[in-house]
Amino acid sequence: MSKDSEAPPTAYPSTSLKKQDQEGTKGLDSLLEPGANWTQLEFWDDEGKAPYLKDYEGRGLLKDKAVLITGGDSGIGRSVAILMAREGADITFVYLPEEEEDAKWTKSQIEKAGRQAQTLALDITKEENCKKAVDAHIEKFKKLSVLVNNSAMQEICQDFREIDLSVVEKTFRTNVLSMFAMTKFALPLMKRGSSIVNSCSVAAYMGNPQLVDYSSTKGAIATFTRSLAQQQAPNGIRVNAVAPGIIWTPLQPATKNNPPEAMDSLGVQEAPLQRPGMPIEVATAYVLLASPLGSYFTGEVIHGTGGIEMQG
Ligand SMILES: NC(=O)c1ccc[n+]([C@@H]2O[C@H](COP(=O)([O-])OP(=O)(O)OC[C@H]3O[C@@H](n4cnc5c(N)ncnc54)[C@H](O)[C@@H]3O)[C@@H](O)[C@H]2O)c1
């Protein structure tokens, strides 16, 4: 599909995302240009001519629940935090200390929804910090209804012969081992009706030649989800995942070795919808899976890819 072909209309920013580089940083939502959308859904007029945006309104699907999210300050995790707060949940979220600015804004949005927010600047590659996060959540909210394992990192490596094993280890620690640790500490506190939602990726299914290590972690997350779901089904705890396609979040421009030009047409060539997704467009799947709307879903991976066909 040519980048110059006419893109379908959309109320979200679709093409010509401005060149930008957040490389070497952990990535901030506040620096994205154009800004991403975490809170508004796209609607259409009856003629199918004019898309417009409208705020997501909760309807009590998670009323008085308590949710713990890793990487909840920005991107997809931010949108999940805000939507779940609008559905009635109090939220604890974990983030990297460098992302304080994003965390403050997300906290303010949770509070604006009338719910309580607890923010924890912790590096979850350390097992003791995963324990700290779960302990602090229980201390404040006294229950753990939903765990969202969402934090991740990725670094591009074009040639496997040059792959840096310390980066591979860090990627697995951040994306996979933290999920084991968070889940190990969380599960004993979760009751029948609780659920876990993990962030997988299109890369788990398609592979990605530049991200062999990251893609492998996402494959592990899909298998983790299916295996744990079978183990925990008798306990009434559902375990699912969402596999986003190309979503407009700080992960993209902050990725090490990702050239700023790559942002210019992000998602346009790859996705049949000819644009990157906005965080809210996949965050809704987390709400589905975590809430009673998803009561018959377990061991599932929902793909939100703008039409990119998954293999498997
Ligand atoms: N953006 C995409 O195109 C895309 C596509 C597929 C999957 N995903 C997945 O979605 C999830 C969310 O990513 P995003 O795109 O919203 O990017 P993001 O950069 O906004 O979120 C990543 C989060 O991970 C957190 N994090 C990273 N390392 C951490 C550490 N050591 N300790 C604590 N927190 C840490 C960061 O604080 C940040 O909040 C990730 O699992 C990612 O793999 C994203």
The ligand as a Gaussian input file, in Angstrom:
#p B3LYP/6-31G(d) Opt

LIG

0 1
 N        2.991000       0.974000      21.044000
 C        2.917000      -0.097000      20.284000
 O        2.924000      -0.010000      19.052000
 C        2.808000      -1.470000      20.909000
 C        2.590000      -2.560000      20.049000
 C        2.478000      -3.816000      20.589000
 C        2.585000      -4.007000      21.955000
 N        2.795000      -2.928000      22.770000
 C        2.917000      -3.193000      24.205000
 O        2.075000      -2.324000      24.936000
 C        2.622000      -2.167000      26.245000
 C        2.632000      -0.694000      26.618000
 O        3.550000       0.015000      25.791000
 P        3.245000       1.447000      25.190000
 O        3.311000       1.323000      23.728000
 O        2.051000       2.001000      25.821000
 O        4.565000       2.251000      25.573000
 P        4.942000       3.193000      26.809000
 O        6.369000       3.539000      26.602000
 O        3.970000       4.274000      26.948000
 O        4.767000       2.212000      28.027000
 C        5.790000       1.371000      28.512000
 C        5.707000       1.466000      30.007000
 O        6.604000       0.520000      30.573000
 C        7.133000       1.101000      31.734000
 N        8.415000       0.474000      32.031000
 C        9.420000       0.166000      31.149000
 N       10.445000      -0.368000      31.821000
 C       10.074000      -0.426000      33.132000
 C       10.710000      -0.855000      34.320000
 N       11.940000      -1.399000      34.304000
 N       10.058000      -0.709000      35.502000
 C        8.813000      -0.163000      35.536000
 N        8.145000       0.241000      34.445000
 C        8.783000       0.130000      33.265000
 C        7.286000       2.570000      31.431000
 O        7.239000       3.329000      32.624000
 C        6.085000       2.833000      30.545000
 O        5.024000       3.305000      31.313000
 C        4.006000      -2.807000      26.211000
 O        3.923000      -4.098000      26.786000
 C        4.306000      -2.929000      24.739000
 O        5.176000      -3.991000      24.444000
 C        2.916000      -1.664000      22.275000

